[in-house]
Amino acid sequence: MANTKSAERRARSSQRKHLRNRSVKSRLRKLEKQYLVLLSASNKDAAAKAFRDVSSALDKAAKAGVLHKSTASRKKSRLALRLNAVK
């Protein structure tokens, strides 16, 4: 339990950020899974659109500080390699 007013404020702030981060990460996982399903079905056009959505979401998460920018970049790179491997 927080002992000072500032610690109480930080606890409330941390809780809000935790909820936001959790929802953003959940959305990222959902988008990535949808993308991988389209890739496994060899649906390149739909997968390309899904890749743009995932890429945008990763960039937004990095901008908001939910993910590190290098993590977002690495994930985008690996997802792009998988898209380019589909014939």
C-alpha positions in Angstrom: 0.0 0.0 0.0 1.2 3.5 -0.9 2.4 5.6 2.0 2.4 9.1 0.4 0.0 11.0 -1.9 2.5 11.0 -4.7 2.9 7.2 -4.4 -0.9 6.8 -4.5 -1.0 8.9 -7.7 1.7 6.8 -9.2 -0.1 3.6 -8.3 -3.3 4.9 -10.0 -1.3 6.0 -13.1 0.5 2.7 -13.3 -2.8 0.8 -13.2 -4.2 2.9 -16.1 -1.0 2.3 -18.1 -1.1 -1.4 -17.3 -4.6 -1.7 -18.7 -3.8 0.3 -21.8 -0.6 -1.7 -22.4 -2.5 -5.0 -22.0 -5.2 -4.0 -24.5 -2.7 -2.9 -27.0 -0.7 -6.1 -26.7 -3.8 -8.2 -27.0 -4.8 -6.4 -30.2 -1.3 -6.9 -31.6 -1.5 -10.6 -30.9 -4.9 -10.8 -32.5 -3.8 -9.0 -35.7 -0.6 -11.1 -35.9 -2.6 -14.3 -35.6 -5.0 -13.2 -38.3 -2.1 -12.4 -40.6 -0.4 -15.8 -40.0 -3.7 -17.6 -40.7 -3.9 -15.8 -44.1 -0.3 -16.7 -44.8 -0.9 -20.3 -44.1 -3.8 -20.3 -46.5 -1.5 -18.8 -49.2 -3.8 -15.8 -49.6 -1.1 -13.3 -50.6 -3.4 -10.3 -51.4 -5.3 -10.5 -48.1 -2.1 -11.3 -46.2 -0.5 -8.1 -47.7 -3.4 -6.0 -46.4 -3.2 -7.7 -43.0 0.6 -7.1 -43.0 -0.1 -3.4 -43.4 -2.5 -3.4 -40.5 -0.1 -5.3 -38.3 2.8 -3.1 -39.3 0.8 0.1 -38.5 -0.3 -1.3 -35.1 3.3 -2.2 -34.2 4.5 1.3 -35.1 1.7 2.9 -33.0 2.5 0.6 -30.1 6.2 1.6 -30.3 5.2 5.3 -30.6 3.1 5.0 -27.4 5.9 3.2 -25.6 4.1 -0.1 -25.2 6.8 -1.8 -27.2 10.4 -0.8 -27.8 11.0 0.5 -31.3 13.6 -2.2 -32.0 11.1 -4.9 -31.0 8.5 -3.5 -33.3 11.0 -3.2 -36.1 12.2 -6.8 -35.6 8.7 -8.2 -35.6 7.8 -6.2 -38.8 10.9 -7.5 -40.5 10.2 -11.1 -39.7 6.6 -10.8 -40.7 7.6 -9.3 -44.0 10.1 -12.1 -44.7 7.3 -14.6 -44.3 5.1 -12.6 -46.6 7.8 -12.5 -49.3 8.3 -16.3 -49.0 4.7 -17.0 -50.0 4.4 -17.8 -53.7 
